[in-house]
Amino acid sequence: MDVAHQTIARPLAVSPAEAARLIGIGRTKLYEALSSGDLRSFRFGRRRLIRVSELEAWINSFEDAS
């Protein structure tokens, strides 16, 4: 396969720990956002997951607020 046609799969959802790591904040801050309802998540079996699109929207809300 030609390298130019390869794509890197982007996850649709990530764990809270991975979400915190991706955006460079602590897990405690992320869980505060989840608890307050500012950042939405869902359960898949026993796992809590955050849609990457929700994470991006939450981050963008800080730009809109300033």
N, C-alpha and C positions, 0 to 999 in steps of 0.2 A: 504494500500500500504506500502511496506517495505521502511523504511527510506533510505536505501542504494540505492534504485532505483529512488529516487526523484531527480529531477534536478531543478536548479534555472534558470528561463528563463532570458536570457541576451537580452537586447534590441538591435535591429539592428541599430537604429538611436536615437539620443537625441537632445534636444534643445541646442542652444548655451549656455544658462545659466547652464544647466545640464552638458554640456561638460566641461565648465570652472571649475565647482565644482568638477567633477570627476578627473581632472588632477591637480587641486590646483593652478589655475591661475585666474586672474581677468577677468571679462567679456570684459573689454576694450581691453586687450591684445588679447583675442580670436577674437573679432571683427576686430582688426587690421590684424590678420592672414587671416581672411575671406576676408577682403577688398583687401589685397595684392594678393590674389589667392594662398597663400601658403597652406591654408586649404580649402578644397572644401566642399560645402554644397548644398542642394537642397530645393526647395519649394514644400510643399504638402498643397495645398489650401493656406491658409494665413500663415501657419507655416513654419519657416525655420528650417531644420533639418540637422544634421551632422551624417553621417554614422560612427558607432563606428570603423569600419575598417579604414576609412580615418583618424580619430582621432589618432588611434594607429600608422598608417604610418607616420603621421606628427610628433608625439612624437619620433618615432624611427629615423627620419631624423636628430634629434639633436645629437643622439649617433653616427651616421655615420659621422657627420661633425666634431666631436672632435677627 
